[in-house]
């Protein structure tokens, strides 16, 4: 699946503020934006990964079924 940033809606950020969960509303696909090079000032370039909304991800982003 190809990522179209224009279709993304921010759902939540984790407690660190470095990771963000987005929803592609058109395709109903979740994407996680992370910074893989945290040792670099600013974290380096962001990386988007397509993910499933599992209980682990929901816990990471402090989400509940009623929030999404």
C-alpha positions in Angstrom: 0.0 0.0 0.0 1.3 3.4 -0.9 1.2 6.2 1.6 -0.6 9.4 0.7 0.3 11.9 3.5 -2.6 14.2 2.4 -5.1 11.5 3.5 -3.7 11.1 7.0 -5.5 12.2 10.1 -3.5 12.4 13.4 -5.0 10.0 15.9 -2.6 10.2 18.8 1.0 10.7 19.9 2.7 8.4 22.5 4.0 9.6 25.8 7.5 10.4 24.4 6.1 12.6 21.7 8.4 10.9 19.2 5.9 8.5 17.8 2.6 9.4 16.2 -0.3 7.3 15.0 -2.2 8.4 11.9 -5.3 7.0 10.0 -5.6 7.1 6.3 -9.4 7.8 6.3 -9.8 7.0 2.6 -8.2 3.5 2.8 -8.9 2.9 6.6 -5.3 2.0 7.2 -3.2 3.0 10.2 0.3 4.4 9.9 2.9 5.0 12.6 5.4 7.8 12.2 8.7 7.1 14.1 12.2 8.5 14.1 14.7 5.7 13.8 17.8 7.8 14.5 17.0 9.3 17.9 20.7 9.8 18.5 20.7 12.4 15.7 19.6 16.0 16.6 15.9 16.1 15.7 15.7 12.3 15.3 16.7 12.2 11.7 14.1 11.6 8.9 10.7 10.3 9.9 9.7 6.9 8.8 6.1 5.8 8.3 5.1 2.1 8.9 1.7 0.6 8.0 0.4 -1.1 11.2 -2.6 -2.9 12.6 -4.5 -1.4 15.5 -3.6 -4.1 18.0 -4.1 -4.0 21.8 -0.3 -3.2 22.1 -0.6 -0.2 19.8 -3.7 1.0 21.5 -1.9 0.8 24.9 1.1 2.6 23.5 -1.1 5.5 22.4 -3.4 5.3 25.4 -6.4 4.6 23.1 -9.7 3.0 24.0 -12.3 1.7 21.6 -14.5 4.7 22.3 -11.6 7.1 21.2 -11.3 5.7 17.7 
